Amino acid sequence: MRSLFALSVFAIAVVAAGCNKSNADHNQANVDNRNAAPDRNTAPDNTAVNSRDRDRNAKTPFDQKQNQSDIDVTANIRKQIMDAELSTNAKNCKVITDNGQVTLRGPVQSEDEKQKINAIAVRVAGEGHVDNQLEVNK
């Protein structure tokens, strides 16, 4: 009986040690991945363009008001943009509504995309309530 108990304790100790080693290996792998050098062959998409957000006067998504009316306007514009035939960059443009005034910002692929997004925003927010700051990629 004692030998069965001793064997059980030994087996549990071996399994526990193996689990701890596995977790340690896994944690070390995560640390190694975080410290890996970035892939130098892949250029950032629009990092330089985002530098314009550093201007204190530029509207950013943090300027989006949290009243229900502004939230609804932004959501309605965003839904229509997502349903439209647009590039990924255009679908990722910033839509910021502040007291009924909509600001559109970000890169788009063409003047046509810029105008399509503007038309959507004007249809939702009304004429004179849209500041179109979208930039056409060259």
N, C-alpha and C positions, 0 to 999 in steps of 0.2 A: 504494500500500500504506500509506504514511504517512497519507494522508487518511482511509483506512478505519479505521486505528487511532485517529486523532484523533477521528473521528466516534463510534467505540465508547466511548472514554473520556468524551466529552461526554454521550452518552446515559446512561451509567451514573451520571454526576454529577447529571444532571437527575432521574433516577429516585430516587437516594438523597436528594436534597434534598426531593423531593416526599414521600417516606416520613417523613422527619424532621418536616416541616411537619404532616403528618397526625397523627403521634403527639403533637406539641406541642399541636395543636388539641384532640385527644382528652383529653389530660391537663388542659388548661385547662378543658374542659367538666366534668370530674370535680370539679375544685376549685370551679367555679362552683356545681355542684349541692350540694356539701357546705356551702357558705356560704349557701344559699338559706334564706329565712325559713320556718319551719314553717307548714303550713296552719292558719289560725286557726279554720276552720269545723269541724274535726274534733276533738272532745273526746277525751281519753285514756279508755280503757275503765275501768281500775281503778287508776290511779296512786295515788289517795288510800288505797285499801285496802292497797296494798303498803307503805305507810308503817309498818304494824304490824311488818314484818320488821326494822325498825330496833331493836326491843327485843332486848337481848342474850339474854334468856331464851327468846325465841320460837324454836321449831324452824324451820329452813330446810332446803332440799335439801342444803346443805353438811354438815348433821348426819347425813345418810344414812351408815350404816356400810357398809364395803366387804367384810364377811365374806359368804360365799356364801349363807348362810341368810337374812340380811336382804335381800340383793339379790334372791333368789328370791321372798321374800314381797312386796316392792315390785313386782316385775315381774308377779307373778300378779294382784295387786290392780289394777295399771295396765291390764293386758290386759282384765280383766273390766269395768273402768270404760269403756274405749274401745269395748267390744262392746255396752254398755248404751245404751238410748235416753235420752240426757242432753243438756243444752245444751252448747255449746262451753265456757262458763265452768266447768261442772261437770267436763267431761272434762279441763280444764287444772288441776284442783285439785292441790295438793301432797300427795304420799304419801311420808312419811319413816319409815323403819324403823330403830330404834336398839335393838339387842339384843332383838329380838322385839316391842318395843313400837311400834305404828304410830300416827303422828300424821297427821291429815287436816286440811289448811288451805286456805283460799281461798274465793272467792265462788261461790255456786250460785244458781240462779233461784228455787228453791222449797224448802219444808220436805220435800216428797216426794223431791226430788233428794238432799237432805242425808241422808235416811233410807236411800235406795237405796245410796248410796256407803258409808254406815256398815255396812249389812248385808253388802255385798261384803267389806269389810275384816274384819268379825267372822267371816265364813265362812272366810276365809283365815288370819287370825292367831289367831282364837279369842276367846271371850268374856273380857272384862277386859284385853285387850291392845290396845284401840283408844281413842285420845284424839281425839274428833271435835270439831275447832275450826272446822268449815266455817261460813260466814256466809251467811245468806239475804239476797240483794239486795232492797231495798225499792222 
